[in-house]
């Protein structure tokens, strides 16, 4: 049993060093975790920002397609109106009316006016809807910028937490019995 006394004395002598080592290891581990957490949050925000950018591009494409699709519909409407107008004139002529004067002319002009108003309304509505999609794209881009800002902040926060952990450990080590 004589060998126990020197072992106990050695452990008592090493206790401050062991305590300091565990403090340092804990602080480094905590700092590493804080940096990793900040980076993970930053990565998540950047991923969301990339999704926002993608959504913005999609909205812009939808706006462009909407306008093109409506222009195609307008072209079809104009062709259909020409057929209608020709049939209308033909009906007047068939009934013995001169289609270029009097009531037939007034009816043809009124129909043409309605067709032009329909085309203007369709273009206006397409412009409004495209504007809403472009506004949506702008909002997505703003959200992307905000997410990137949050990502930078999360990364910085992790670095600050890591620094705080290391400084706290340094203060603990400096105040330990080993240096007194």
C-alpha positions as CSV (number, residue, x, y, z in Angstrom):
1,X,0.0,0.0,0.0
2,X,3.0,2.2,0.1
3,X,2.7,2.9,-3.6
4,X,-0.7,4.6,-3.2
5,X,0.6,7.6,-1.4
6,X,2.9,8.7,-4.3
7,X,0.2,8.1,-6.9
8,X,-2.3,10.3,-4.8
9,X,0.4,13.0,-4.5
10,X,1.1,12.8,-8.3
11,X,-2.7,13.1,-9.1
12,X,-3.0,16.1,-6.7
13,X,0.0,17.8,-8.3
14,X,-1.4,17.1,-11.8
15,X,-5.0,18.2,-11.0
16,X,-4.5,21.9,-11.9
17,X,-2.9,20.9,-15.2
18,X,-5.7,18.4,-15.9
19,X,-8.3,21.0,-15.0
20,X,-6.6,23.6,-17.3
21,X,-6.4,21.0,-20.1
22,X,-10.0,20.1,-19.9
23,X,-11.0,23.8,-19.8
24,X,-8.9,24.4,-23.0
25,X,-10.3,21.3,-24.7
26,X,-13.9,22.3,-23.8
27,X,-13.4,25.8,-25.0
28,X,-11.9,24.7,-28.3
29,X,-14.7,22.2,-28.8
30,X,-17.3,24.9,-28.0
31,X,-15.6,27.3,-30.3
32,X,-15.5,24.8,-33.1
33,X,-19.2,24.0,-32.6
34,X,-20.1,27.7,-32.6
35,X,-18.2,28.2,-35.9
36,X,-19.8,25.1,-37.4
37,X,-23.3,26.3,-36.3
38,X,-22.8,29.7,-37.8
39,X,-21.6,28.2,-41.0
40,X,-24.5,25.8,-41.2
41,X,-27.0,28.7,-40.6
42,X,-25.2,30.8,-43.3
43,X,-25.4,27.9,-45.7
44,X,-29.1,27.5,-45.1
45,X,-29.7,31.2,-45.6
46,X,-27.6,31.2,-48.8
47,X,-29.6,28.1,-50.1
48,X,-32.8,30.0,-49.4
49,X,-31.4,33.0,-51.3
50,X,-30.6,30.8,-54.3
51,X,-34.2,29.5,-54.2
52,X,-35.4,33.1,-54.1
53,X,-33.3,34.0,-57.1
54,X,-34.6,31.0,-59.0
55,X,-38.2,32.0,-58.1
56,X,-37.5,35.5,-59.4
57,X,-36.2,34.2,-62.7
58,X,-39.3,32.0,-63.0
59,X,-41.6,34.9,-62.3
60,X,-39.8,37.0,-65.0
61,X,-40.2,34.2,-67.5
62,X,-43.8,33.8,-66.6
63,X,-44.4,37.5,-67.2
64,X,-42.7,37.3,-70.6
65,X,-44.7,34.2,-71.6
66,X,-47.9,35.8,-70.4
67,X,-47.4,38.8,-72.7
68,X,-46.4,36.6,-75.7
69,X,-49.3,34.2,-75.1
70,X,-51.7,37.1,-75.0
71,X,-50.3,38.6,-78.2
72,X,-50.8,35.2,-79.9
73,X,-54.5,35.3,-78.7
74,X,-54.8,38.8,-80.0
75,X,-53.6,37.7,-83.4
76,X,-56.1,34.8,-83.4
77,X,-58.8,37.3,-82.3
78,X,-58.0,39.6,-85.1
79,X,-58.2,36.8,-87.6
80,X,-61.6,35.7,-86.2
81,X,-62.8,39.3,-86.3
82,X,-61.8,39.6,-89.9
83,X,-63.8,36.5,-90.7
84,X,-66.8,37.8,-88.7
85,X,-66.5,41.2,-90.4
86,X,-66.4,39.6,-93.8
87,X,-69.4,37.5,-93.0
88,X,-71.2,40.5,-91.7
89,X,-70.5,42.5,-94.9
90,X,-71.5,39.5,-97.0
91,X,-74.8,39.2,-95.2
92,X,-75.6,42.8,-95.8
93,X,-74.7,42.5,-99.5
94,X,-76.8,39.3,-99.7
95,X,-79.8,41.2,-98.4
96,X,-79.3,43.9,-101.0
97,X,-77.6,46.5,-98.7
98,X,-74.5,48.4,-99.7
99,X,-72.1,47.5,-97.0
100,X,-70.0,50.6,-97.2
101,X,-72.7,53.2,-96.3
102,X,-75.6,53.8,-94.0
103,X,-76.6,51.3,-91.3
104,X,-74.2,48.6,-92.5
105,X,-71.3,51.0,-92.3
106,X,-72.3,52.1,-88.8
107,X,-72.6,48.4,-87.7
108,X,-69.2,47.6,-89.2
109,X,-67.6,50.6,-87.6
110,X,-69.2,49.8,-84.2
111,X,-67.9,46.2,-84.5
112,X,-64.4,47.4,-85.4
113,X,-64.5,49.8,-82.4
114,X,-65.5,46.9,-80.1
115,X,-62.8,44.7,-81.5
116,X,-60.1,47.5,-81.0
117,X,-61.4,48.0,-77.4
118,X,-61.2,44.2,-76.8
119,X,-57.6,44.2,-78.1
120,X,-56.7,47.2,-75.9
121,X,-58.3,45.6,-72.9
122,X,-56.4,42.3,-73.4
123,X,-53.1,44.1,-73.8
124,X,-53.8,46.2,-70.7
125,X,-54.7,43.1,-68.6
126,X,-51.6,41.3,-69.9
127,X,-49.5,44.3,-68.9
128,X,-51.0,44.4,-65.4
129,X,-50.6,40.7,-64.9
130,X,-47.0,40.8,-66.2
131,X,-46.3,43.8,-63.9
132,X,-47.6,41.7,-60.9
133,X,-45.3,38.9,-61.9
134,X,-42.3,41.3,-62.3
135,X,-43.1,42.7,-58.8
136,X,-43.1,39.2,-57.5
137,X,-39.7,38.7,-59.0
138,X,-38.5,41.9,-57.4
139,X,-39.8,40.7,-54.0
140,X,-38.0,37.4,-54.4
141,X,-34.7,39.2,-55.2
142,X,-35.1,41.4,-52.1
143,X,-35.8,38.3,-50.0
144,X,-32.7,36.7,-51.5
145,X,-30.6,39.8,-50.5
146,X,-32.1,39.7,-47.0
147,X,-31.3,35.9,-46.7
148,X,-27.7,36.5,-47.8
149,X,-27.4,39.3,-45.1
150,X,-28.8,36.9,-42.5
151,X,-26.3,34.3,-43.6
152,X,-23.4,36.7,-43.2
153,X,-24.8,37.7,-39.8
154,X,-25.1,34.0,-38.7
155,X,-21.5,33.3,-39.8
156,X,-20.3,36.3,-37.9
157,X,-22.3,35.4,-34.8
158,X,-20.7,31.9,-34.8
159,X,-17.3,33.4,-35.0
160,X,-18.0,35.8,-32.2
161,X,-19.4,32.9,-30.0
162,X,-16.2,31.0,-30.8
163,X,-14.0,33.9,-29.8
164,X,-16.0,34.4,-26.6
165,X,-15.6,30.8,-25.7
166,X,-11.8,30.9,-26.3
167,X,-11.4,34.2,-24.3
168,X,-13.4,32.7,-21.4
169,X,-11.2,29.7,-21.4
170,X,-8.1,31.8,-21.5
171,X,-9.4,33.8,-18.5
172,X,-10.1,30.6,-16.6
173,X,-6.6,29.3,-17.4
174,X,-4.9,32.6,-16.4
175,X,-6.8,32.6,-13.2
176,X,-6.1,29.0,-12.4
177,X,-4.0,27.8,-9.4
178,X,-1.2,26.8,-11.8
179,X,-0.3,30.4,-12.4
180,X,-0.7,31.7,-8.8
